[in-house]
Amino acid sequence: MPVSLSVVVPVKDEAGNVGPLAREIADAVAAEDAEIIFVDDGSGDATADELIALKAALPNLRILRHGRNSGQSRAIRTGVRAAQGAIVATLDGDGQNDPADLPKLVTALRADNRLGMVSGVRAKRKDTFSRRLASSLANGFRRRALNDTAVDSGCGIKAFRREAYLALPYFDHQHRFMTTLMLREGYAVGFADVNHRPRLHGTSKYTNLQRMFAGISDVMGVRWLQSRYKGDPEPTEL
């Protein structure tokens, strides 16, 4: 059967979260000819076992596994490259993104051919004050440095055209700069408010300091990418 939508979920050490999340995703995209791709990025717990146990109940579930931890951006890229749908949606594997928001993002993307991506904006974040503050400061710094329109670059729930994603330059932490990179390639980017939920199991894989130090370096690198882009020559076939 042709696949109309591929949902890609990067996960690492999310035992306890992946089972309920996979079922929620299946319910949310039941109207689509969809596939659900979980990419296990070198988990050391029972994440893969819990997903494998679901395969009989969810025949559209695919499980890919990295032999070692390679990072969230690499896991997303692995899933998108394996995806069969022209439209891809992503969300985080910790259960904080609400799969019920997926149809809204996909519908908005399909409604406008100029859009390369529609990104979620967490209207009411269920995180600690320190994490919300750090995110607000980081987003403000990134917007000023890169002159883009993203107000919540850390939101993991997105819908985008697979072709557009594969045109973007890849680097680790790329997923935090997808708005900037889509705009660089000439695509429009849309935004939609989405739900955000508290984490029920496990802990975050990042600290505020880790995000800050990596973020400064990454912003400088993306600024360089912006400066080196000369636009699409739009060739014609003779």
C-alpha positions as CSV (number, residue, x, y, z in Angstrom):
1,M,0.0,0.0,0.0
2,P,1.3,3.5,-0.7
3,V,2.3,5.5,2.3
4,S,0.7,9.0,2.6
5,L,2.5,9.9,5.9
6,S,5.6,8.7,7.8
7,V,5.8,9.5,11.5
8,V,9.4,9.4,12.8
9,V,10.1,9.2,16.5
10,P,13.7,9.3,17.8
11,V,14.1,7.6,21.1
12,K,16.8,6.8,23.6
13,D,16.2,5.1,27.0
14,E,12.4,5.7,26.9
15,A,11.1,2.5,28.3
16,G,7.7,3.1,29.8
17,N,7.0,5.9,27.4
18,V,7.3,4.3,23.9
19,G,4.4,1.8,24.3
20,P,1.7,4.3,25.1
21,L,3.1,6.8,22.7
22,A,3.1,4.3,19.8
23,R,-0.5,3.5,20.4
24,E,-1.4,7.2,20.6
25,I,0.3,7.9,17.3
26,A,-1.5,5.0,15.7
27,D,-4.9,6.4,16.8
28,A,-4.0,10.0,15.8
29,V,-3.1,9.0,12.2
30,A,-5.7,6.3,11.7
31,A,-7.2,8.2,8.9
32,E,-4.0,8.1,6.9
33,D,-2.1,5.3,5.1
34,A,0.7,5.9,7.6
35,E,3.8,4.2,8.8
36,I,5.3,4.8,12.3
37,I,9.1,4.6,12.5
38,F,10.7,4.5,15.9
39,V,14.5,5.0,15.7
40,D,16.2,3.6,18.8
41,D,19.4,5.6,19.2
42,G,21.5,3.1,21.2
43,S,19.2,2.6,24.2
44,G,20.5,0.7,27.1
45,D,17.1,-0.1,28.6
46,A,14.1,-2.1,27.4
47,T,13.0,0.5,24.8
48,A,13.5,-1.8,21.9
49,D,11.9,-4.8,23.6
50,E,8.8,-2.7,24.4
51,L,8.5,-1.6,20.7
52,I,9.1,-5.1,19.4
53,A,6.3,-6.4,21.6
54,L,3.9,-4.0,19.8
55,K,4.6,-5.1,16.3
56,A,1.8,-7.7,16.2
57,A,-0.8,-5.1,17.4
58,L,0.5,-2.3,15.2
59,P,1.4,-3.7,11.7
60,N,2.4,-0.2,10.4
61,L,5.1,0.1,13.1
62,R,8.8,0.0,12.0
63,I,11.7,-0.2,14.4
64,L,15.2,1.0,13.4
65,R,18.1,0.7,15.8
66,H,21.5,2.4,16.0
67,G,24.3,0.3,17.3
68,R,25.5,3.2,19.4
69,N,24.1,6.6,20.5
70,S,24.5,9.1,17.7
71,G,22.3,11.9,18.8
72,Q,18.7,13.1,18.1
73,S,19.4,14.7,14.7
74,R,21.1,11.6,13.4
75,A,18.2,9.4,14.6
76,I,15.7,11.8,12.8
77,R,17.8,11.6,9.7
78,T,17.9,7.8,9.8
79,G,14.1,7.7,10.1
80,V,13.5,10.3,7.3
81,R,15.8,8.5,4.9
82,A,14.0,5.2,5.6
83,A,10.5,6.9,5.3
84,Q,8.3,6.0,2.4
85,G,5.9,8.9,2.7
86,A,6.3,12.3,0.9
87,I,5.1,13.9,4.1
88,V,7.0,13.2,7.3
89,A,6.0,14.2,10.8
90,T,8.3,14.0,13.8
91,L,7.8,14.1,17.6
92,D,9.9,13.5,20.6
93,G,9.9,10.1,22.2
94,D,9.3,11.2,25.8
95,G,5.6,11.6,25.5
96,Q,5.6,15.3,26.1
97,N,4.4,16.1,22.5
98,D,0.8,15.2,21.9
99,P,0.2,12.9,18.9
100,A,-3.3,14.4,18.6
101,D,-1.7,17.5,17.2
102,L,-0.2,15.6,14.2
103,P,-3.3,15.9,11.9
104,K,-3.4,19.7,12.4
105,L,0.2,20.1,11.3
106,V,-0.1,17.8,8.4
107,T,-3.3,19.4,7.1
108,A,-1.7,22.9,7.3
109,L,1.3,21.7,5.4
110,R,-0.8,20.1,2.6
111,A,-2.9,23.3,2.3
112,D,0.0,25.5,1.1
113,N,2.5,24.3,-1.5
114,R,4.9,27.0,-0.5
115,L,5.4,25.5,2.9
116,G,8.4,23.2,3.4
117,M,7.5,22.7,7.1
118,V,4.9,23.4,9.8
119,S,6.4,23.5,13.3
120,G,4.7,23.2,16.6
121,V,4.9,25.9,19.2
122,R,4.4,24.8,22.8
123,A,1.8,27.3,24.1
124,K,1.8,26.1,27.7
125,R,5.1,24.2,28.4
126,K,5.0,21.6,31.2
127,D,8.7,22.0,32.1
128,T,10.5,23.4,35.1
129,F,10.9,27.2,35.4
130,S,14.7,26.9,34.8
131,R,14.2,24.9,31.6
132,R,11.6,27.4,30.3
133,L,13.8,30.3,31.1
134,A,16.8,28.7,29.4
135,S,14.8,28.0,26.4
136,S,13.4,31.5,26.2
137,L,16.9,33.0,26.4
138,A,18.3,30.6,23.8
139,N,15.4,31.2,21.3
140,G,15.9,34.9,21.7
141,F,19.6,34.7,21.0
142,R,19.1,32.4,18.1
143,R,16.5,34.6,16.5
144,R,18.6,37.7,16.7
145,A,21.7,35.9,15.4
146,L,20.0,34.1,12.5
147,N,17.1,36.5,11.7
148,D,14.6,33.8,11.3
149,T,11.0,33.4,12.6
150,A,11.2,30.4,14.9
151,V,9.9,31.1,18.4
152,D,10.2,27.6,19.8
153,S,13.1,25.8,18.1
154,G,13.2,23.1,20.7
155,C,9.6,21.8,19.9
156,G,10.0,18.3,18.5
157,I,6.6,18.0,16.8
158,K,6.8,19.0,13.1
159,A,5.4,18.1,9.7
160,F,7.6,18.6,6.6
161,R,8.1,17.5,3.1
162,R,10.6,14.7,2.9
163,E,12.1,16.2,-0.3
164,A,12.6,19.6,1.5
165,Y,14.3,17.9,4.5
166,L,16.7,15.9,2.4
167,A,17.8,19.2,0.7
168,L,19.1,20.6,4.0
169,P,22.7,20.5,5.0
170,Y,23.2,17.9,7.8
171,F,25.1,18.3,11.0
172,D,24.6,17.2,14.6
173,H,21.9,19.2,16.4
174,Q,20.4,20.1,12.9
175,H,16.9,19.5,14.3
176,R,17.1,22.7,16.3
177,F,17.7,24.8,13.2
178,M,15.2,23.4,10.7
179,T,13.3,26.7,10.4
180,T,16.5,28.6,9.5
181,L,17.6,25.9,7.1
182,M,14.2,25.6,5.4
183,L,14.1,29.4,4.9
184,R,17.7,29.2,3.5
185,E,16.6,26.7,0.9
186,G,13.7,29.0,-0.2
187,Y,10.8,27.2,1.6
188,A,8.2,29.0,3.7
189,V,7.7,27.8,7.2
190,G,4.4,27.8,9.2
191,F,3.7,27.5,12.9
192,A,0.9,26.2,15.0
193,D,0.2,26.1,18.7
194,V,0.4,22.6,20.1
195,N,-0.2,20.8,23.4
196,H,2.7,20.0,25.8
197,R,2.5,17.4,28.5
198,P,4.6,16.5,31.5
199,R,7.1,13.6,31.3
200,L,5.7,10.5,33.0
201,H,8.8,8.3,32.9
202,G,12.5,8.7,32.7
203,T,14.6,11.9,32.6
204,S,15.7,14.4,30.0
205,K,18.8,13.6,28.1
206,Y,20.1,17.2,28.2
207,T,21.0,19.8,30.8
208,N,20.6,23.5,30.4
209,L,24.4,24.0,30.3
210,Q,24.8,21.3,27.6
211,R,22.2,23.0,25.5
212,M,23.9,26.4,26.0
213,F,27.4,25.5,25.1
214,A,26.4,23.4,22.1
215,G,23.9,26.1,21.0
216,I,26.4,28.9,20.8
217,S,28.7,26.9,18.6
218,D,25.9,25.7,16.4
219,V,24.4,29.2,15.9
220,M,27.8,30.4,14.7
221,G,28.0,27.5,12.3
222,V,24.5,28.1,10.9
223,R,25.3,31.8,10.4
224,W,28.3,30.7,8.3
225,L,25.9,28.4,6.3
226,Q,23.6,31.3,5.7
227,S,26.5,33.5,4.5
228,R,27.7,30.8,2.0
229,Y,24.3,30.3,0.3
230,K,23.9,31.9,-3.1
231,G,20.3,30.8,-3.9
232,D,18.8,28.1,-6.1
233,P,19.8,28.6,-9.7
234,E,16.5,27.0,-10.9
235,P,17.9,25.1,-13.9
236,T,15.8,24.5,-17.0
237,E,16.1,21.3,-19.0
238,L,17.3,21.8,-22.7
